Amino acid sequence: MNMLKQRNRIEGENLKMSTLANIDWDNIGFKYMQTDLRYLATWKDGLWDEGRLVKDNMLSIGECAPALHYGQQCFEGLKAYRTKTGDIQLFRATENAKRFNRSASRLLMPEIPEAMFLDAVLQVVRANAAYVPPYGSGATLYIRPFMLGVGNYIAAGPAPEYLFSVFCFPVGPYFKGGMTPVNFMVSDFDRAAPYGTGAAKVGGNYAASFYPNKLAKDSGFADCIYLDPLTHTKIEEVGAANFFGITRDNEFVTPASPSILPSITKYSLLYLSREYLSLKATERDVLIDNLAEFKEAGACGTAAVITPIGGIQYKGKLHVFHSETEVGPITKKLYDTLCAIQFGDMEAPSGWIIKV
Ligand SMILES: *Cc1c(COP(=O)(O)O)cnc(C)c1O
């Protein structure tokens, strides 16, 4: 066995044996918690420094940082999972690294070498292994990499310096005690412009969605559905998650559009539909006037995995899919399959899992 392999094996054993933090794992919800260490690297004069783990969870940046004034910022969200044997693993983290760089490039921010991104994530998870929830709790370690344009620079242009950081904290399963469908309403607002930043994971898209989200919540809905910004006839996103539907002839369908954020969960479900459930799976237009073609519908993303959609309110009418209270069988099967892969209970397609 070579040295590196041996070291990784020993570290793996240590992670497995490490004592867990004293946390009530069954009641953590989805909220920030300060963990022990986070990663911080800076970019200056065309180069990233070597990066390091730091204790302090406060950042010190100039008051004139472009991230603060012009929104030059991007981020990612992924999770680490504890398996039955006590090991820790990441799900499709390379895809997060790639998407992070696409987001960064769109805002004229420097890319991070994929290996550096993954190394930062691994360092943070290892340093906070005590916060990776135990197998069976349904809880996971949420990981948030982000980049900020910093340095005091008032012109509306790209920052002279950048910060890249990764922090993490444990989060509970989105649905405690099983999935339950929720209702959504179609918003009159747009999340992104037709050829804007919809496909980039950037803070500005989120800030713009808080108001429509509040309107939906005030009307008793979980969140809003955004239609395509050009014609307002096709479904784009469900809040900050992607949409999918199961047609009456068992086809998995998800919208295709350049202004949708390309969800890694969505592409995983497309693959699982084809390869594990033997369904036809397609990316194409989903017309808001033709919801009757679907017998089930859901929203997907890393945070909740799948949120079953009970109904969609549009032009004063609630269109109900499978049921307002029960999860459809294909939605359930997709959810169970994806979770089994993420937690290591089922063999993953090659390249999907990185062992911590
Ligand atoms: C992050 C995000 C998603 C979900 O992407 P995943 O890779 O599945 O987590 C969907 N829509 C928006 C707007 C997002 O920011």
The ligand as an SDF file (V2000), in Angstrom:
LIG
                    3D

 15 15  0  0  0  0  0  0  0  0999 V2000
  -29.0720   25.5020   -5.8760 C   0  0  0  0  0  0  0  0  0  0  0  0
  -30.3240   25.7350   -6.6360 C   0  0  0  0  0  0  0  0  0  0  0  0
  -31.1160   24.6710   -7.1160 C   0  0  0  0  0  0  0  0  0  0  0  0
  -30.8490   23.2290   -6.7770 C   0  0  0  0  0  0  0  0  0  0  0  0
  -29.6330   22.7560   -7.2460 O   0  0  0  0  0  0  0  0  0  0  0  0
  -29.0080   21.4350   -6.6120 P   0  0  0  0  0  0  0  0  0  0  0  0
  -27.7100   21.2920   -7.3180 O   0  0  0  0  0  0  0  0  0  0  0  0
  -29.9250   20.3100   -6.9170 O   0  0  0  0  0  0  0  0  0  0  0  0
  -28.8950   21.6820   -5.1600 O   0  0  0  0  0  0  0  0  0  0  0  0
  -32.2160   24.9790   -7.8900 C   0  0  0  0  0  0  0  0  0  0  0  0
  -32.5630   26.2510   -8.1730 N   0  0  0  0  0  0  0  0  0  0  0  0
  -31.8390   27.3080   -7.7060 C   0  0  0  0  0  0  0  0  0  0  0  0
  -32.2590   28.6740   -8.0410 C   0  0  0  0  0  0  0  0  0  0  0  0
  -30.7040   27.0680   -6.9360 C   0  0  0  0  0  0  0  0  0  0  0  0
  -29.9910   28.0990   -6.4830 O   0  0  0  0  0  0  0  0  0  0  0  0
  1  2  1  0
  2  3  1  0
  2 14  2  0
  3  4  1  0
  3 10  2  0
  4  5  1  0
  5  6  1  0
  6  7  2  0
  6  8  1  0
  6  9  1  0
 10 11  1  0
 11 12  2  0
 12 13  1  0
 12 14  1  0
 14 15  1  0
M  END
$$$$
